[in-house]
Amino acid sequence: MLIDCHQHLWPGRFVDALRRRHAYPYMRDWTLFLAGEDPYAVDPQAHDVALRRRTERADQVLISLSSPLGIEHLPARDGAELIDIWHESALELGDPFEVWAAACVSEPDPDGLAKVLREERIVGLQLPATALADPGGIEHVGPLLDEAAKANKPVLVHPGPAPACAPGFPGWWPALVPYVAQLHQAWLAWHVAGRKDVRIGFVALAGLAPLHHERLAARGGALGALNANVFYETSSYGTRAIDALIRVVGVDPIISGSDRPYAEAVDPHLGAAFTHALFTANPQQFLKGELR
């Protein structure tokens, strides 16, 4: 079984809800408006459910709310409707799509999350990296982490909203600068104040944060014993980055994700055993395995 741990697919009801809005985030036709990024022309085919199903190679596809939209950071009275629509419409998609839950992080509602996590097709909880930026942030969302732990379901950490930048910056800037920095910071915060009772996965190889272990040591820190319940999803990276991270964290925590429709899954061709681990065995451990 091939598992893709990280994709985005917006059901029609969710797109319509964004079009009804008059504050960020909102859409006009197929143009997305965010507070910190230039207007983005969304490709309608990227969210054509029938087309995505026909062209999908993975047997199990885990789709998530796009955290850069900033919905999880909205006041609960504003974001709750969008989060509810996301859950309802995503769960209706059927195979091969399963769903990462979303949750308000400005005003956490652990009881509401507990109900969502009881759904069989909800694989776990996604949190924006911006909600885990320091030990205080980890403590603030602790009630949400508690519910994931009780449900024995993992947490996926995804970049959150990007801050506004000056006009003229290239379109790739948010993905290469604030998104990576957010993941890097969240990983370091988890390294300092993370929990051992939660299986947690960082997309995009945690912004390559573990590769900075030598600088960490030079500045008085220590990588120490790695948390065996931390996983690293591969989206947007290839052979060199994956191979480099394996040298620091080992093979077992590396899990495949594509970030489709923005990128495609990559086989780094590091041998048949690793390919099986990357696409099948490690994702299964992340999703269903026992805490280590």
Backbone hydrogen bonds in HBPLUS format (Angstrom, degrees):
<---DONOR---> <-ACCEPTOR-->    atom                        ^
c    i                          cat <-CA-CA->   ^        H-A-AA   ^      H-
h    n   atom  resd res      DA  || num        DHA   H-A  angle D-A-AA Bond
n    s   type  num  typ     dist DA aas  dist angle  dist       angle   num
A0059-ASP N   A0002-LEU O   2.85 MM  57  5.22 139.8  2.01 129.8 142.0     1
A0060-GLN N   A0002-LEU O   3.15 MM  58  6.51 149.3  2.25 159.1 163.4     2
A0003-ILE N   A0279-PHE O   2.94 MM 276  5.55 153.8  2.01 150.2 158.5     3
A0004-ASP N   A0060-GLN O   2.92 MM  56  6.29 166.3  1.94 168.0 172.6     4
A0062-LEU N   A0004-ASP O   2.95 MM  58  6.20 162.5  1.98 173.8 179.2     5
A0005-CYS N   A0256-SER O   3.02 MM 251  6.19 173.2  2.02 143.8 144.4     6
A0259-ASP N   A0006-HIS O   2.71 MM 253  5.30 157.8  1.76 159.9 157.2     7
A0007-GLN N   A0062-LEU O   2.99 MM  55  6.07 137.7  2.17 151.9 153.7     8
A0064-SER N   A0007-GLN O   2.95 MM  57  6.39 144.3  2.08 155.9 162.4     9
A0008-HIS N   A0260-ARG O   2.81 MM 252  6.09 161.0  1.84 170.2 173.0    10
A0014-PHE N   A0011-PRO O   3.01 MM   3  5.39 125.1  2.32 107.0 120.9    11
A0015-VAL N   A0011-PRO O   3.10 MM   4  6.48 158.8  2.14 155.8 162.2    12
A0016-ASP N   A0012-GLY O   2.92 MM   4  6.16 163.3  1.95 154.3 158.9    13
A0017-ALA N   A0013-ARG O   3.05 MM   4  6.22 147.9  2.15 137.2 145.5    14
A0018-LEU N   A0014-PHE O   3.11 MM   4  6.46 151.3  2.20 147.6 154.4    15
A0019-ARG N   A0015-VAL O   3.02 MM   4  6.35 147.6  2.13 147.6 157.1    16
A0020-ARG N   A0016-ASP O   3.12 MM   4  6.41 132.2  2.36 141.2 152.9    17
A0020-ARG N   A0017-ALA O   3.28 MM   3  5.23 135.4  2.49  93.4 105.0    18
A0021-ARG N   A0018-LEU O   3.27 MM   3  5.44 153.8  2.34 102.4 110.0    19
A0027-MET N   A0018-LEU O   3.13 MM   9  5.39 153.8  2.20 109.8 110.1    20
A0026-TYR N   A0033-PHE O   3.26 MM   7  5.46 158.6  2.31 144.6 151.0    21
A0033-PHE N   A0026-TYR O   2.84 MM   7  5.46 163.8  1.86 176.3 175.5    22
A0028-ARG N   A0031-THR O   2.94 MM   3  5.30 153.6  2.01 147.4 155.5    23
A0031-THR N   A0028-ARG O   2.98 MM   3  5.30 162.3  2.01 126.3 132.1    24
A0042-VAL N   A0030-TRP O   2.81 MM  12  5.38 149.9  1.90 166.5 176.8    25
A0032-LEU N   A0040-TYR O   2.77 MM   8  5.04 168.9  1.79 151.2 151.0    26
A0040-TYR N   A0032-LEU O   2.92 MM   8  5.04 163.9  1.94 145.9 150.8    27
A0046-ALA N   A0043-ASP O   2.91 MM   3  5.38 141.4  2.06 113.4 124.5    28
A0047-HIS N   A0044-PRO O   3.07 MM   3  5.56 153.3  2.15 111.1 118.8    29
A0048-ASP N   A0045-GLN O   3.21 MM   3  4.85 166.6  2.23 104.3 103.1    30
A0052-ARG N   A0048-ASP O   2.89 MM   4  6.11 164.3  1.91 161.4 166.4    31
A0053-ARG N   A0049-VAL O   2.91 MM   4  6.10 157.2  1.96 150.8 157.1    32
A0054-ARG N   A0050-ALA O   3.05 MM   4  6.28 156.4  2.10 145.6 151.6    33
A0055-THR N   A0051-LEU O   3.06 MM   4  6.22 147.4  2.17 148.3 156.6    34
A0061-VAL N   A0096-PRO O   2.87 MM  35  5.65 172.0  1.87 151.9 149.2    35
A0098-GLU N   A0061-VAL O   2.74 MM  37  6.01 161.1  1.77 164.8 167.6    36
A0063-ILE N   A0098-GLU O   2.85 MM  35  6.21 165.2  1.87 162.4 158.1    37
A0100-TRP N   A0063-ILE O   2.87 MM  37  6.07 157.8  1.92 167.6 166.3    38
A0069-LEU N   A0066-SER O   2.98 MM   3  5.85 163.0  2.01 126.2 131.7    39
A0070-GLY N   A0067-SER O   2.93 MM   3  5.61 157.4  1.98 121.4 127.4    40
A0073-HIS N   A0070-GLY O   3.11 MM   3  5.40 137.9  2.29 104.6 116.1    41
A0074-LEU N   A0071-ILE O   3.11 MM   3  5.29 156.0  2.17 106.6 114.0    42
A0105-VAL N   A0072-GLU O   2.80 MM  33  5.57 168.9  1.81 142.7 145.1    43
A0078-ASP N   A0075-PRO O   2.83 MM   3  5.40 146.2  1.94 118.5 128.9    44
A0079-GLY N   A0075-PRO O   2.94 MM   4  6.13 164.7  1.97 160.2 165.3    45
A0080-ALA N   A0076-ALA O   3.01 MM   4  5.43 152.5  2.09 144.7 147.5    46
A0083-ILE N   A0079-GLY O   3.00 MM   4  6.23 162.8  2.03 159.4 164.8    47
A0084-ASP N   A0080-ALA O   2.88 MM   4  6.07 160.4  1.92 152.4 157.9    48
A0085-ILE N   A0081-GLU O   2.90 MM   4  6.12 161.6  1.93 150.9 156.0    49
A0086-TRP N   A0082-LEU O   2.85 MM   4  6.07 153.7  1.92 145.8 153.6    50
A0087-HIS N   A0083-ILE O   3.03 MM   4  6.32 167.9  2.05 153.7 154.9    51
A0088-GLU N   A0084-ASP O   2.96 MM   4  6.17 176.9  1.96 158.1 159.0    52
A0089-SER N   A0085-ILE O   2.91 MM   4  5.86 169.9  1.92 152.0 155.3    53
A0090-ALA N   A0086-TRP O   2.91 MM   4  5.78 158.7  1.96 149.7 156.3    54
A0091-LEU N   A0087-HIS O   3.03 MM   4  5.99 158.5  2.08 146.9 152.6    55
A0092-GLU N   A0089-SER O   3.29 MM   3  5.20 137.2  2.49  92.4 103.8    56
A0093-LEU N   A0090-ALA O   3.17 MM   3  5.51 163.3  2.20 110.8 116.0    57
A0097-PHE N   A0094-GLY O   2.94 MM   3  5.74 137.4  2.13 132.7 131.3    58
A0099-VAL N   A0121-ARG O   2.99 MM  22  6.19 177.4  1.99 168.1 168.9    59
A0123-VAL N   A0099-VAL O   2.82 MM  24  5.91 151.2  1.91 148.2 158.0    60
A0101-ALA N   A0124-GLY O   2.77 MM  23  5.99 169.1  1.78 159.4 156.2    61
A0126-GLN N   A0101-ALA O   2.87 MM  25  5.91 171.3  1.88 157.1 158.1    62
A0113-LEU N   A0109-ASP O   3.08 MM   4  6.38 159.8  2.13 153.4 159.6    63
A0114-ALA N   A0110-PRO O   2.88 MM   4  6.05 154.7  1.94 147.3 154.1    64
A0115-LYS N   A0111-ASP O   3.31 MM   4  6.62 151.7  2.39 145.1 150.5    65
A0116-VAL N   A0112-GLY O   3.27 MM   4  6.62 156.2  2.33 144.9 151.1    66
A0117-LEU N   A0113-LEU O   2.87 MM   4  6.13 163.3  1.90 162.2 166.6    67
A0118-ARG N   A0115-LYS O   3.28 MM   3  5.38 144.9  2.41  97.1 107.0    68
A0119-GLU N   A0116-VAL O   3.01 MM   3  5.68 163.1  2.04 119.1 124.4    69
A0122-ILE N   A0119-GLU O   3.15 MM   3  5.40 161.6  2.18 109.7 115.1    70
A0125-LEU N   A0154-PRO O   2.97 MM  29  6.44 155.4  2.03 157.0 161.2    71
A0156-LEU N   A0125-LEU O   2.79 MM  31  6.23 153.3  1.86 145.7 154.1    72
A0127-LEU N   A0156-LEU O   2.86 MM  29  6.23 157.3  1.92 160.2 166.3    73
A0158-HIS N   A0127-LEU O   3.04 MM  31  6.30 160.9  2.08 153.2 159.2    74
A0131-ALA N   A0128-PRO O   2.89 MM   3  5.53 162.2  1.92 118.6 124.5    75
A0129-ALA N   A0158-HIS O   2.66 MM  29  5.56 150.5  1.75 149.9 152.5    76
A0132-LEU N   A0129-ALA O   2.97 MM   3  5.21 160.3  2.01 110.7 117.1    77
A0137-GLY N   A0134-ASP O   2.96 MM   3  5.26 121.9  2.31 106.6 121.0    78
A0138-ILE N   A0134-ASP O   3.09 MM   4  6.48 157.4  2.14 156.0 162.8    79
A0139-GLU N   A0135-PRO O   2.96 MM   4  6.21 155.0  2.02 146.8 153.5    80
A0140-HIS N   A0136-GLY O   2.92 MM   4  6.13 151.5  2.00 143.0 151.2    81
A0141-VAL N   A0137-GLY O   3.10 MM   4  6.41 155.6  2.16 152.5 156.7    82
A0142-GLY N   A0139-GLU O   3.04 MM   3  4.82 154.7  2.10 100.3 106.6    83
A0144-LEU N   A0141-VAL O   2.90 MM   3  5.38 131.1  2.14 113.3 126.4    84
A0145-LEU N   A0141-VAL O   3.07 MM   4  6.45 156.1  2.13 152.0 159.6    85
A0146-ASP N   A0142-GLY O   2.79 MM   4  6.05 148.9  1.88 152.8 162.3    86
A0147-GLU N   A0143-PRO O   3.33 MM   4  6.55 149.9  2.43 133.9 139.5    87
A0148-ALA N   A0144-LEU O   3.15 MM   4  6.53 155.6  2.21 147.8 154.2    88
A0149-ALA N   A0145-LEU O   2.95 MM   4  6.18 160.3  1.99 151.1 156.5    89
A0150-LYS N   A0146-ASP O   2.88 MM   4  6.16 158.2  1.93 150.2 156.3    90
A0151-ALA N   A0147-GLU O   2.99 MM   4  6.14 153.3  2.07 145.0 151.6    91
A0153-LYS N   A0148-ALA O   3.01 MM   5  5.23 170.7  2.02 153.4 154.3    92
A0152-ASN N   A0149-ALA O   3.06 MM   3  4.93 151.7  2.14  99.5 108.4    93
A0155-VAL N   A0199-ARG O   2.87 MM  44  6.30 151.6  1.95 153.2 162.8    94
A0201-GLY N   A0155-VAL O   2.78 MM  46  6.21 155.8  1.84 160.0 168.4    95
A0157-VAL N   A0201-GLY O   2.74 MM  44  6.06 164.8  1.77 167.6 171.4    96
A0203-VAL N   A0157-VAL O   3.09 MM  46  6.17 174.5  2.10 165.5 164.9    97
A0173-TRP N   A0170-PRO O   3.07 MM   3  5.56 164.7  2.10 117.0 121.9    98
A0176-LEU N   A0172-TRP O   3.14 MM   4  6.29 145.7  2.26 155.0 165.4    99
A0176-LEU N   A0173-TRP O   3.15 MM   3  5.27 127.3  2.44 101.1 114.7   100
A0177-VAL N   A0173-TRP O   2.86 MM   4  5.75 144.9  1.98 162.3 169.1   101
A0179-TYR N   A0174-PRO O   2.98 MM   5  5.99 163.8  2.01 172.1 173.7   102
A0181-ALA N   A0177-VAL O   2.94 MM   4  6.03 165.2  1.97 158.8 163.8   103
A0182-GLN N   A0178-PRO O   2.85 MM   4  5.92 155.4  1.91 148.2 154.3   104
A0183-LEU N   A0179-TYR O   3.15 MM   4  6.44 162.4  2.18 149.9 153.6   105
A0184-HIS N   A0180-VAL O   2.93 MM   4  6.13 162.5  1.96 152.1 157.5   106
A0185-GLN N   A0181-ALA O   2.89 MM   4  6.06 164.4  1.91 150.7 154.5   107
A0186-ALA N   A0182-GLN O   2.86 MM   4  6.07 162.9  1.89 151.5 156.6   108
A0187-TRP N   A0183-LEU O   2.89 MM   4  6.05 158.2  1.94 150.1 155.8   109
A0188-LEU N   A0184-HIS O   3.07 MM   4  6.34 161.3  2.11 148.7 153.6   110
A0189-ALA N   A0185-GLN O   2.87 MM   4  6.12 155.6  1.93 149.6 157.1   111
A0190-TRP N   A0186-ALA O   2.89 MM   4  6.12 154.3  1.95 146.2 153.0   112
A0191-HIS N   A0187-TRP O   2.79 MM   4  6.05 146.9  1.90 144.9 155.3   113
A0192-VAL N   A0188-LEU O   3.01 MM   4  6.28 140.6  2.17 141.8 151.4   114
A0192-VAL N   A0189-ALA O   3.18 MM   3  5.13 125.5  2.49  91.4 104.9   115
A0193-ALA N   A0189-ALA O   2.75 MM   4  5.92 165.1  1.77 153.9 158.7   116
A0194-GLY N   A0190-TRP O   2.60 MM   4  3.95 131.1  1.83 130.3 125.9   117
A0200-ILE N   A0229-ASN O   2.90 MM  29  6.31 161.8  1.93 167.2 173.2   118
A0231-PHE N   A0200-ILE O   2.74 MM  31  6.07 154.9  1.80 151.4 157.9   119
A0202-PHE N   A0231-PHE O   2.94 MM  29  6.29 160.1  1.98 143.5 142.8   120
A0233-GLU N   A0202-PHE O   2.90 MM  31  5.95 168.4  1.91 145.2 149.1   121
A0206-ALA N   A0203-VAL O   2.99 MM   3  5.73 144.3  2.12 120.7 128.7   122
A0207-GLY N   A0204-ALA O   2.90 MM   3  5.74 147.2  2.01 123.5 131.2   123
A0205-LEU N   A0233-GLU O   2.62 MM  28  5.31 156.0  1.67 163.7 169.8   124
A0208-LEU N   A0205-LEU O   2.78 MM   3  5.32 149.0  1.88 114.9 124.8   125
A0209-ALA N   A0206-ALA O   3.09 MM   3  5.70 161.2  2.13 114.4 119.9   126
A0211-LEU N   A0208-LEU O   3.03 MM   3  5.67 145.5  2.15 118.2 127.7   127
A0212-HIS N   A0209-ALA O   2.98 MM   3  5.69 167.7  2.00 125.7 129.7   128
A0213-HIS N   A0210-PRO O   3.20 MM   3  5.68 140.4  2.37 123.3 121.6   129
A0216-LEU N   A0212-HIS O   2.88 MM   4  6.15 155.8  1.94 153.7 161.9   130
A0217-ALA N   A0213-HIS O   2.96 MM   4  6.19 155.2  2.03 143.1 148.4   131
A0218-ALA N   A0214-GLU O   2.95 MM   4  6.20 152.4  2.03 141.9 150.0   132
A0219-ARG N   A0215-ARG O   3.02 MM   4  6.22 135.6  2.22 144.3 154.5   133
A0219-ARG N   A0216-LEU O   3.26 MM   3  5.33 134.8  2.48  95.3 107.0   134
A0221-GLY N   A0216-LEU O   2.82 MM   5  5.08 151.2  1.90 157.7 148.0   135
A0220-GLY N   A0217-ALA O   3.15 MM   3  5.26 163.4  2.18 110.4 111.0   136
A0230-VAL N   A0227-ASN O   3.21 MM   3  5.75 150.3  2.30 124.0 122.4   137
A0232-TYR N   A0253-PRO O   2.79 MM  21  5.90 163.1  1.81 153.1 153.1   138
A0255-ILE N   A0232-TYR O   2.91 MM  23  5.96 167.3  1.93 142.1 145.0   139
A0234-THR N   A0255-ILE O   3.14 MM  21  6.41 137.3  2.33 156.9 169.3   140
A0237-TYR N   A0234-THR O   3.02 MM   3  5.72 154.3  2.08 151.3 154.0   141
A0242-ILE N   A0238-GLY O   2.99 MM   4  6.03 170.4  2.00 166.4 169.1   142
A0243-ASP N   A0239-THR O   2.83 MM   4  5.81 166.1  1.85 152.5 157.2   143
A0244-ALA N   A0240-ARG O   2.96 MM   4  6.07 156.4  2.02 143.3 150.2   144
A0245-LEU N   A0241-ALA O   2.96 MM   4  6.18 156.1  2.02 148.4 154.4   145
A0246-ILE N   A0242-ILE O   2.97 MM   4  6.21 156.3  2.03 151.8 158.3   146
A0247-ARG N   A0243-ASP O   3.31 MM   4  6.58 147.0  2.43 142.6 149.8   147
A0248-VAL N   A0245-LEU O   2.92 MM   3  5.27 149.3  2.01 108.4 118.1   148
A0249-VAL N   A0245-LEU O   2.86 MM   4  6.11 170.7  1.87 169.1 170.1   149
A0250-GLY N   A0246-ILE O   2.74 MM   4  4.37 143.5  1.88 122.3 129.4   150
A0254-ILE N   A0251-VAL O   3.20 MM   3  5.88 169.9  2.21 127.9 131.0   151
A0256-SER N   A0278-LEU O   3.11 MM  22  5.51 140.7  2.27 153.1 142.2   152
A0262-TYR N   A0259-ASP O   2.87 MM   3  5.72 142.6  2.01 141.0 137.6   153
A0275-THR N   A0271-GLY O   2.98 MM   4  6.25 157.3  2.03 153.2 160.5   154
A0276-HIS N   A0272-ALA O   3.07 MM   4  6.30 159.8  2.11 150.3 154.2   155
A0277-ALA N   A0273-ALA O   3.05 MM   4  6.31 155.8  2.11 142.6 149.7   156
A0278-LEU N   A0274-PHE O   2.76 MM   4  5.92 163.3  1.79 158.1 162.0   157
A0279-PHE N   A0275-THR O   3.07 MM   4  6.15 170.2  2.08 153.1 154.7   158
A0280-THR N   A0276-HIS O   2.94 MM   4  5.48 142.3  2.09 140.5 148.7   159
A0281-ALA N   A0276-HIS O   3.07 MM   5  6.33 152.8  2.15 141.5 147.5   160
A0282-ASN N   A0277-ALA O   2.79 MM   5  5.19 156.7  1.85 135.7 142.9   161
A0284-GLN N   A0280-THR O   3.07 MM   4  6.17 156.1  2.13 150.4 157.4   162
A0285-GLN N   A0281-ALA O   3.04 MM   4  6.33 152.3  2.12 147.5 155.1   163
A0286-PHE N   A0282-ASN O   2.91 MM   4  6.19 159.1  1.96 154.5 160.5   164
A0287-LEU N   A0283-PRO O   2.88 MM   4  6.07 159.0  1.93 151.2 156.2   165
A0288-LYS N   A0284-GLN O   2.85 MM   4  5.72 166.4  1.87 149.7 154.3   166
A0289-GLY N   A0285-GLN O   2.88 MM   4  4.13 137.9  2.06 112.6 121.6   167
